[in-house]
Every structure is written in structure tokens, then in C-alpha cells.
Amino acid sequence: MPASKKPIVIVTRKLPEAVETRMCELFDARLNVGDIPMSHAELGQAVKAADVLVPTVTDRIDRSLLSQAGPQLKLIANFGTGVDNIDLDTARVRGIIVTNTPGVLTEDTADMTMALILAVPRRLAEGTAQLKDPHRHWPGWSPTWMLGHRIWGKRLGIIGMGRIGQAVARRAKAFGLQIHYHNRRRVSEETEHELEATYWESLDQMLARMDIISVNCPHTPATYHLLSARRLKLLKPSSYIVNTARGEVIDENELARMVEAGQIAGAGLDVFENEPAINPKLLASDRVVALPHMGSATIEGRIDMGEKVIINIKTFLDGHNPPDRVHPAMF
């Protein structure tokens, strides 16, 4: 590529204005002003033309798409931490580097996780709906109305003790929860001591003993339906599930059935298995707090993500290894 020619960077969705402006200054940036998700055919045209593709976690960059990529496409700078939307093995074979945006969403996602841990047992969404529904009349305070459950002293089982899992644990500890966790690898002794966390090598054994389960692991082939129908049945009927990671980690149909049958106390869900489609049983239940995948949705977080994308692109174009390069073995 001639030194005077700016690289073509195709962005699949609308990003914060500050991020798009900087991209236009540095690159020949092709933006998605309308923010309408690209079709598979449109993504195919993008990979044929782009020097760098900037997709989001909802864009499926699979083998069939990468097979259409032009020889100039050497970097996919994913706008997001998860990379389960990208076929990493095919990208590697074709000599395409993949980067992501780790770390910047940790605190925002942990905040939302803690919000759901509070919201579901304390029935916050039900209380709000009661006041906003014009067909319902609130007669005033009553000692036996809208009773929930306290979370202080309860056992929280965290599935996935990475950055976000540890941030959730710190918040939960401050609320008086007892911290338990299951992880691919045991965390350091120092971290366990700081969080007063109990490690469970057996996920099955942990699930059977917890009051609240928080899903904070990435979606990989190994974690698809990690909370299967069999494992969900291990939960106590009084337990709650919170998921701010990926919907595919839970068998959503079984979860919906168990909530409807009263075999689980409730769920707080920010992600769903077949987004944007959601099992209607979950939406119909008063015991489910459902959010539209907004765990990382802060202005600060999105700008930080965009800045990481730009740094990865600039570093790569300058001939260096991008700081957030992804390897299949990482997941």
C-alpha cells in the first residue's frame, strides 16, 4: 500500500461520534451511519474491499464469509471483548489477525451484574411495574406485600473468575455475600484470600449448594450449554440465576420451563441464546428481569472500546503486533 494512501477501514455498526471522527482522521473509514446491521451479502462485499474490518459481536464472521475476503484484508479489529462471532481458526489459516477490546468493559458489566443480583431477589422490576401500571392501584405500604429475599449472607456461585468475575466478587463481598467460584483454572492464592472465595473444581457440586449463580464466562465450544438441562436441575428451587455473559452458556428453553414451573426462584438476564429473539416464557414471567444486552452500555465504555480498536489498528499498520491480538488457544 502506498504510504500516502489511507487504509480502508470498514465499520459495520455506528460507533460513538468521537470514535468515528478519529477513525476518519486516521483512515479511509467507511461508516455505517444508519446503524442497520449488515446482511451476510453486505459483509461479503466489506471483506472484499477492506484492509481492516471492524465488526461487532453481533456480526457473524464465519468461514463462508472469510472465504470471500480479498488478499488485502489482514486485520479484523473486533469492537467487543467476546470473539465467538469470528471463526478464529479460518482467520488464522488465511493469515488474518484478530483483535478485541478486553478490560475496558469489566467495571460496567460487573455493575450490571450486581444490579441484577439485587433486582431479582428484591423484586425491583415488579415493584416498578406496580406503580407505573395505570390499571393497578397501590394502597400504600403493607408489612406482607412484595416480600423478596435478602442477599446478605447468601452464597454466590460465580462461573468464570476472570476480570469480570473478580469484579463481581468484589462488589458482592461488599454486600455481604459469600463468594464461591468455578473456573477453568484456579485463581491465585492472593486473589482467593482477598475475595474470601471458595473454589469448586466440580461445577455440579457448586451449583447444588448456591443461592445465586452468576454467569461470567465467555461463550466457547466448551461452554455452550454449560448450564445444560441436567445441570439446571441441580439448582435449589430457591436459587436465582444471573447472566451478563453470553446467552448460549445456558439452555434457555430449559431455564424458561423451570422458571414457569417454579423449579427455580427467578433469573436476571441481560443476554439470550438467540438474540434478539427471546423465549416468550421468560418475558412473561414476573420472576425474570430481562434487559436488552446493555451490561456494557455506558458512553465511557463504548468510547474506551473504540479507542482500543483504533490503537490495535494503528499498531498493526505501523508494523507491530497489536496489543489485543487474539489467539484461538485463549478461548
Secondary structure as a PSIPRED ss2 file (coil, helix, strand):
# PSIPRED VFORMAT (PSIPRED V4.0)

   1 M C   1.000  0.000  0.000
   2 P C   1.000  0.000  0.000
   3 A C   1.000  0.000  0.000
   4 S C   1.000  0.000  0.000
   5 K C   1.000  0.000  0.000
   6 K C   1.000  0.000  0.000
   7 P C   1.000  0.000  0.000
   8 I E   0.000  0.000  1.000
   9 V E   0.000  0.000  1.000
  10 I E   0.000  0.000  1.000
  11 V E   0.000  0.000  1.000
  12 T C   1.000  0.000  0.000
  13 R C   1.000  0.000  0.000
  14 K C   1.000  0.000  0.000
  15 L C   1.000  0.000  0.000
  16 P C   1.000  0.000  0.000
  17 E H   0.000  1.000  0.000
  18 A H   0.000  1.000  0.000
  19 V H   0.000  1.000  0.000
  20 E H   0.000  1.000  0.000
  21 T H   0.000  1.000  0.000
  22 R H   0.000  1.000  0.000
  23 M H   0.000  1.000  0.000
  24 C H   0.000  1.000  0.000
  25 E H   0.000  1.000  0.000
  26 L H   0.000  1.000  0.000
  27 F C   1.000  0.000  0.000
  28 D E   0.000  0.000  1.000
  29 A E   0.000  0.000  1.000
  30 R E   0.000  0.000  1.000
  31 L C   1.000  0.000  0.000
  32 N C   1.000  0.000  0.000
  33 V C   1.000  0.000  0.000
  34 G C   1.000  0.000  0.000
  35 D C   1.000  0.000  0.000
  36 I C   1.000  0.000  0.000
  37 P C   1.000  0.000  0.000
  38 M C   1.000  0.000  0.000
  39 S C   1.000  0.000  0.000
  40 H H   0.000  1.000  0.000
  41 A H   0.000  1.000  0.000
  42 E H   0.000  1.000  0.000
  43 L H   0.000  1.000  0.000
  44 G H   0.000  1.000  0.000
  45 Q H   0.000  1.000  0.000
  46 A H   0.000  1.000  0.000
  47 V H   0.000  1.000  0.000
  48 K H   0.000  1.000  0.000
  49 A H   0.000  1.000  0.000
  50 A C   1.000  0.000  0.000
  51 D C   1.000  0.000  0.000
  52 V E   0.000  0.000  1.000
  53 L E   0.000  0.000  1.000
  54 V E   0.000  0.000  1.000
  55 P C   1.000  0.000  0.000
  56 T E   0.000  0.000  1.000
  57 V C   1.000  0.000  0.000
  58 T C   1.000  0.000  0.000
  59 D C   1.000  0.000  0.000
  60 R C   1.000  0.000  0.000
  61 I E   0.000  0.000  1.000
  62 D C   1.000  0.000  0.000
  63 R H   0.000  1.000  0.000
  64 S H   0.000  1.000  0.000
  65 L H   0.000  1.000  0.000
  66 L H   0.000  1.000  0.000
  67 S C   1.000  0.000  0.000
  68 Q C   1.000  0.000  0.000
  69 A C   1.000  0.000  0.000
  70 G C   1.000  0.000  0.000
  71 P C   1.000  0.000  0.000
  72 Q C   1.000  0.000  0.000
  73 L C   1.000  0.000  0.000
  74 K C   1.000  0.000  0.000
  75 L E   0.000  0.000  1.000
  76 I E   0.000  0.000  1.000
  77 A E   0.000  0.000  1.000
  78 N C   1.000  0.000  0.000
  79 F E   0.000  0.000  1.000
  80 G C   1.000  0.000  0.000
  81 T C   1.000  0.000  0.000
  82 G C   1.000  0.000  0.000
  83 V C   1.000  0.000  0.000
  84 D C   1.000  0.000  0.000
  85 N C   1.000  0.000  0.000
  86 I E   0.000  0.000  1.000
  87 D C   1.000  0.000  0.000
  88 L H   0.000  1.000  0.000
  89 D H   0.000  1.000  0.000
  90 T H   0.000  1.000  0.000
  91 A H   0.000  1.000  0.000
  92 R H   0.000  1.000  0.000
  93 V H   0.000  1.000  0.000
  94 R C   1.000  0.000  0.000
  95 G C   1.000  0.000  0.000
  96 I C   1.000  0.000  0.000
  97 I E   0.000  0.000  1.000
  98 V E   0.000  0.000  1.000
  99 T E   0.000  0.000  1.000
 100 N C   1.000  0.000  0.000
 101 T C   1.000  0.000  0.000
 102 P C   1.000  0.000  0.000
 103 G C   1.000  0.000  0.000
 104 V C   1.000  0.000  0.000
 105 L C   1.000  0.000  0.000
 106 T H   0.000  1.000  0.000
 107 E H   0.000  1.000  0.000
 108 D H   0.000  1.000  0.000
 109 T H   0.000  1.000  0.000
 110 A H   0.000  1.000  0.000
 111 D H   0.000  1.000  0.000
 112 M H   0.000  1.000  0.000
 113 T H   0.000  1.000  0.000
 114 M H   0.000  1.000  0.000
 115 A H   0.000  1.000  0.000
 116 L H   0.000  1.000  0.000
 117 I H   0.000  1.000  0.000
 118 L H   0.000  1.000  0.000
 119 A H   0.000  1.000  0.000
 120 V C   1.000  0.000  0.000
 121 P C   1.000  0.000  0.000
 122 R C   1.000  0.000  0.000
 123 R C   1.000  0.000  0.000
 124 L H   0.000  1.000  0.000
 125 A H   0.000  1.000  0.000
 126 E H   0.000  1.000  0.000
 127 G H   0.000  1.000  0.000
 128 T H   0.000  1.000  0.000
 129 A H   0.000  1.000  0.000
 130 Q H   0.000  1.000  0.000
 131 L H   0.000  1.000  0.000
 132 K H   0.000  1.000  0.000
 133 D C   1.000  0.000  0.000
 134 P C   1.000  0.000  0.000
 135 H C   1.000  0.000  0.000
 136 R C   1.000  0.000  0.000
 137 H C   1.000  0.000  0.000
 138 W C   1.000  0.000  0.000
 139 P C   1.000  0.000  0.000
 140 G C   1.000  0.000  0.000
 141 W C   1.000  0.000  0.000
 142 S C   1.000  0.000  0.000
 143 P C   1.000  0.000  0.000
 144 T C   1.000  0.000  0.000
 145 W C   1.000  0.000  0.000
 146 M C   1.000  0.000  0.000
 147 L C   1.000  0.000  0.000
 148 G C   1.000  0.000  0.000
 149 H C   1.000  0.000  0.000
 150 R C   1.000  0.000  0.000
 151 I C   1.000  0.000  0.000
 152 W C   1.000  0.000  0.000
 153 G C   1.000  0.000  0.000
 154 K C   1.000  0.000  0.000
 155 R E   0.000  0.000  1.000
 156 L E   0.000  0.000  1.000
 157 G E   0.000  0.000  1.000
 158 I E   0.000  0.000  1.000
 159 I E   0.000  0.000  1.000
 160 G C   1.000  0.000  0.000
 161 M C   1.000  0.000  0.000
 162 G C   1.000  0.000  0.000
 163 R H   0.000  1.000  0.000
 164 I H   0.000  1.000  0.000
 165 G H   0.000  1.000  0.000
 166 Q H   0.000  1.000  0.000
 167 A H   0.000  1.000  0.000
 168 V H   0.000  1.000  0.000
 169 A H   0.000  1.000  0.000
 170 R H   0.000  1.000  0.000
 171 R H   0.000  1.000  0.000
 172 A H   0.000  1.000  0.000
 173 K H   0.000  1.000  0.000
 174 A H   0.000  1.000  0.000
 175 F C   1.000  0.000  0.000
 176 G C   1.000  0.000  0.000
 177 L C   1.000  0.000  0.000
 178 Q E   0.000  0.000  1.000
 179 I E   0.000  0.000  1.000
 180 H E   0.000  0.000  1.000
 181 Y E   0.000  0.000  1.000
 182 H E   0.000  0.000  1.000
 183 N C   1.000  0.000  0.000
 184 R C   1.000  0.000  0.000
 185 R C   1.000  0.000  0.000
 186 R C   1.000  0.000  0.000
 187 V C   1.000  0.000  0.000
 188 S C   1.000  0.000  0.000
 189 E H   0.000  1.000  0.000
 190 E H   0.000  1.000  0.000
 191 T H   0.000  1.000  0.000
 192 E H   0.000  1.000  0.000
 193 H H   0.000  1.000  0.000
 194 E H   0.000  1.000  0.000
 195 L H   0.000  1.000  0.000
 196 E C   1.000  0.000  0.000
 197 A E   0.000  0.000  1.000
 198 T E   0.000  0.000  1.000
 199 Y E   0.000  0.000  1.000
 200 W C   1.000  0.000  0.000
 201 E C   1.000  0.000  0.000
 202 S C   1.000  0.000  0.000
 203 L H   0.000  1.000  0.000
 204 D H   0.000  1.000  0.000
 205 Q H   0.000  1.000  0.000
 206 M H   0.000  1.000  0.000
 207 L H   0.000  1.000  0.000
 208 A C   1.000  0.000  0.000
 209 R C   1.000  0.000  0.000
 210 M C   1.000  0.000  0.000
 211 D C   1.000  0.000  0.000
 212 I E   0.000  0.000  1.000
 213 I E   0.000  0.000  1.000
 214 S E   0.000  0.000  1.000
 215 V E   0.000  0.000  1.000
 216 N C   1.000  0.000  0.000
 217 C C   1.000  0.000  0.000
 218 P C   1.000  0.000  0.000
 219 H C   1.000  0.000  0.000
 220 T C   1.000  0.000  0.000
 221 P C   1.000  0.000  0.000
 222 A C   1.000  0.000  0.000
 223 T C   1.000  0.000  0.000
 224 Y C   1.000  0.000  0.000
 225 H C   1.000  0.000  0.000
 226 L C   1.000  0.000  0.000
 227 L E   0.000  0.000  1.000
 228 S C   1.000  0.000  0.000
 229 A H   0.000  1.000  0.000
 230 R H   0.000  1.000  0.000
 231 R H   0.000  1.000  0.000
 232 L H   0.000  1.000  0.000
 233 K C   1.000  0.000  0.000
 234 L C   1.000  0.000  0.000
 235 L C   1.000  0.000  0.000
 236 K C   1.000  0.000  0.000
 237 P C   1.000  0.000  0.000
 238 S C   1.000  0.000  0.000
 239 S C   1.000  0.000  0.000
 240 Y E   0.000  0.000  1.000
 241 I E   0.000  0.000  1.000
 242 V E   0.000  0.000  1.000
 243 N E   0.000  0.000  1.000
 244 T C   1.000  0.000  0.000
 245 A C   1.000  0.000  0.000
 246 R C   1.000  0.000  0.000
 247 G H   0.000  1.000  0.000
 248 E H   0.000  1.000  0.000
 249 V H   0.000  1.000  0.000
 250 I E   0.000  0.000  1.000
 251 D C   1.000  0.000  0.000
 252 E H   0.000  1.000  0.000
 253 N H   0.000  1.000  0.000
 254 E H   0.000  1.000  0.000
 255 L H   0.000  1.000  0.000
 256 A H   0.000  1.000  0.000
 257 R H   0.000  1.000  0.000
 258 M H   0.000  1.000  0.000
 259 V H   0.000  1.000  0.000
 260 E H   0.000  1.000  0.000
 261 A H   0.000  1.000  0.000
 262 G C   1.000  0.000  0.000
 263 Q C   1.000  0.000  0.000
 264 I C   1.000  0.000  0.000
 265 A C   1.000  0.000  0.000
 266 G E   0.000  0.000  1.000
 267 A E   0.000  0.000  1.000
 268 G E   0.000  0.000  1.000
 269 L E   0.000  0.000  1.000
 270 D C   1.000  0.000  0.000
 271 V C   1.000  0.000  0.000
 272 F C   1.000  0.000  0.000
 273 E C   1.000  0.000  0.000
 274 N E   0.000  0.000  1.000
 275 E C   1.000  0.000  0.000
 276 P C   1.000  0.000  0.000
 277 A E   0.000  0.000  1.000
 278 I C   1.000  0.000  0.000
 279 N C   1.000  0.000  0.000
 280 P H   0.000  1.000  0.000
 281 K H   0.000  1.000  0.000
 282 L H   0.000  1.000  0.000
 283 L H   0.000  1.000  0.000
 284 A H   0.000  1.000  0.000
 285 S C   1.000  0.000  0.000
 286 D C   1.000  0.000  0.000
 287 R C   1.000  0.000  0.000
 288 V E   0.000  0.000  1.000
 289 V E   0.000  0.000  1.000
 290 A E   0.000  0.000  1.000
 291 L C   1.000  0.000  0.000
 292 P C   1.000  0.000  0.000
 293 H C   1.000  0.000  0.000
 294 M C   1.000  0.000  0.000
 295 G C   1.000  0.000  0.000
 296 S C   1.000  0.000  0.000
 297 A C   1.000  0.000  0.000
 298 T C   1.000  0.000  0.000
 299 I H   0.000  1.000  0.000
 300 E H   0.000  1.000  0.000
 301 G H   0.000  1.000  0.000
 302 R H   0.000  1.000  0.000
 303 I H   0.000  1.000  0.000
 304 D H   0.000  1.000  0.000
 305 M H   0.000  1.000  0.000
 306 G H   0.000  1.000  0.000
 307 E H   0.000  1.000  0.000
 308 K H   0.000  1.000  0.000
 309 V H   0.000  1.000  0.000
 310 I H   0.000  1.000  0.000
 311 I H   0.000  1.000  0.000
 312 N H   0.000  1.000  0.000
 313 I H   0.000  1.000  0.000
 314 K H   0.000  1.000  0.000
 315 T H   0.000  1.000  0.000
 316 F H   0.000  1.000  0.000
 317 L H   0.000  1.000  0.000
 318 D C   1.000  0.000  0.000
 319 G C   1.000  0.000  0.000
 320 H C   1.000  0.000  0.000
 321 N C   1.000  0.000  0.000
 322 P C   1.000  0.000  0.000
 323 P C   1.000  0.000  0.000
 324 D C   1.000  0.000  0.000
 325 R E   0.000  0.000  1.000
 326 V C   1.000  0.000  0.000
 327 H C   1.000  0.000  0.000
 328 P H   0.000  1.000  0.000
 329 A H   0.000  1.000  0.000
 330 M H   0.000  1.000  0.000
 331 F C   1.000  0.000  0.000
